[in-house]
Amino acid sequence: MSRAFVRNSDEDPQSLRERPVSPHPNFVTARGLAAIEAPVRELEAQRQAAREADGAPLRARLERDLRYWGARGAGARVVGPSANP
């Protein structure tokens, strides 16, 4: 049986590629910053659950996603709405 289109649920944590992050400032509104912070809180809760369940592949993916969202938040510059849209 061909396994070409079967999703591998036992991903090797070493094979995960980092999610690309722009080196440029991330201009966001206050609402946009909240939209960045929400996944961070969710991922941190999932990471704690994965630690307790000892799920190495899941933890690796969560750590990668936390690094991505952390970098997006660190590069965020809150701006107000334009006076002349």
C-alpha positions in Angstrom: 0.0 0.0 0.0 1.3 3.4 -0.9 1.9 5.8 1.9 2.3 8.9 -0.3 -0.7 10.7 0.9 -0.9 9.5 4.5 -0.2 12.1 7.1 2.6 11.0 9.4 1.4 11.8 13.0 4.8 10.7 14.5 6.7 13.7 13.0 10.4 13.8 13.9 10.9 16.9 16.1 14.2 17.5 14.3 12.5 17.7 10.9 10.3 20.8 11.8 11.4 23.9 10.0 11.2 27.3 11.6 8.4 29.5 10.5 9.8 32.5 8.7 9.6 35.9 10.5 10.1 39.2 8.7 13.1 41.2 10.0 11.0 44.4 9.5 8.8 46.0 12.2 5.4 44.5 12.5 3.0 47.5 12.6 -0.2 46.5 14.3 -3.2 48.2 16.0 -4.0 47.4 19.6 -6.5 44.8 18.3 -3.8 43.3 16.1 -1.5 43.0 19.1 -4.2 41.2 21.1 -4.6 38.9 18.1 -0.9 38.0 18.4 -1.0 37.6 22.2 -4.1 35.2 22.1 -2.3 32.3 20.3 0.7 32.7 22.7 -1.6 32.1 25.7 -3.3 29.2 24.0 0.0 27.6 22.9 1.5 28.0 26.4 -1.5 26.1 27.8 -1.2 23.4 25.2 2.6 23.2 25.9 1.9 22.6 29.6 -0.6 19.8 28.7 1.9 18.3 26.3 4.6 18.3 29.0 2.3 16.4 31.3 1.4 13.9 28.6 5.1 13.6 27.5 4.2 14.2 23.8 7.6 15.1 22.3 6.5 15.7 18.7 3.6 17.9 19.9 5.9 19.8 22.2 8.4 20.4 19.4 5.6 21.9 17.2 4.3 24.0 20.1 7.8 25.3 20.9 8.3 26.2 17.3 5.0 28.1 17.1 5.7 29.8 20.4 9.0 31.1 19.0 7.2 32.4 15.9 4.5 34.2 17.8 7.0 35.5 20.4 9.1 37.0 17.5 5.9 38.5 16.0 5.0 40.0 19.3 8.5 41.3 20.0 8.6 43.0 16.6 5.2 44.5 17.0 4.9 48.3 17.0 1.4 49.5 18.0 0.1 52.3 15.8 -3.2 54.1 15.9 -5.6 54.2 13.0 -4.9 56.5 10.2 -6.5 59.9 10.4 -7.2 59.9 6.7 -8.2 56.3 5.6 
